[in-house]
Amino acid sequence: MIHVYIFTCLYLTNKLFYIMKMLNYKVLSVLALLTMMVACNSDQIEDIPIELTHDIRLVGNWAKQTNVLDYLVDEMNLFEDGTGNYINSETPGTLKWGVHKVNEESYLKLELDNGIVNDVKYDFTGALMTLNSQENYLLDFPILGEWYLAELNQTNQQIYNCAYTFYPTGTVACKYFDNTGIVYSKNETWYRNANGELIILIGSMDKKLSYQINNQVLTVEDGNTFVRDNKWYFYGEWTSIYNEKGKIEVDQYPYNTLSINRWLDDKNHIHIHHITDQGYNRRDEFIWSDHNGNLLYLVNDSDGYMLNYRYRYDFTTKQFYLELSEEDKQSFKQYVGYCKVDNN
């Protein structure tokens, strides 16, 4: 009986050991399988490529604007197909680019031909793009700068635009006149929409500006043309043509001429040659400064005074005139109108 008991115990012990061994093997197998699955899933997550698109507003040539040491590149030219080229420390190269979103923020991915890959947050205002909230790049955008009306082709309108100054920061200074010809100024906002179209925000309304530039001539949708040359700015020679009473006769009061220059002392000088009400010729020289776009402050060694000024477009002669009135006559009930005869 004792032998039977011992044999039975040994048999049960071996059976239990075998069961435990098989259980351990199955547990280890399951753990190994789970580990492999996790590893595979991890590799699959890492291998999922970022879906890149191409923001049409980024197409063009961008040049750095500030001296940040860790700039991506000094200059980059981005093409519509996601390729491009760059210059870094005067060394040229090629690149690939694309954009994507992370938590609703826009990122620009640049892959340079030297193996460097950058994925940086970007945003822009006007023609300035900021990378990583510190690196500024300026777009070579041909409409930037000043434009002045060269020829008025469209008439019978309430408002006529006569000058634009587009700033990289997204501000546009607009000059316009109504059917009386008097020129007014107002600052608006400009931006490019997702299609790359230029939009001017006037008050709370978006107005698309359709335009084309050819040989430094800007033509807008109404057919009016603008050029870079401001033929009616202060500097130059002006001759009085009329006043509130009508035409001014040469060499008779109040006929006068203005010569406005910037001298080597970096100050604005104005020489006034005028006929006094007693019929005498007189010459005066002043240093002038512009105040708020409507006042000229004239000073000399002994005196100083203000002149109100404004521009007016004449629909008959198709040119702009400068009108001057004394400080206490802002209503322009008494004024002199000048025509530009020469540019300095």
Summary of the structure (lengths in Angstrom):
residues: 344
radius of gyration: 37.3
end to end distance: 131.9
largest distance: 155.9
contacts: 871
relative contact order: 0.08
helix: 14%
strand: 50%
